[in-house]
């Protein structure tokens, strides 16, 4: 199955943003997942969200709720590691 142009654009954006996370940052995996979450939500709900400070507060709250579920937290950790290993 091939990716659409929009999917490639999102993947490239996520890869670019993840690549600038300091390798020594102890919150690196968490930040990588947050970049992914923000990018997917903006893609689905509209670019104008990027200019709304409340959006980033909401993303933080959603991520905290997701992290509170042990199984979901493990999946998020695995996704973060994939994101960090696939950076360009």
Beta strands, then each sheet from edge to edge (+ up, - down):
end
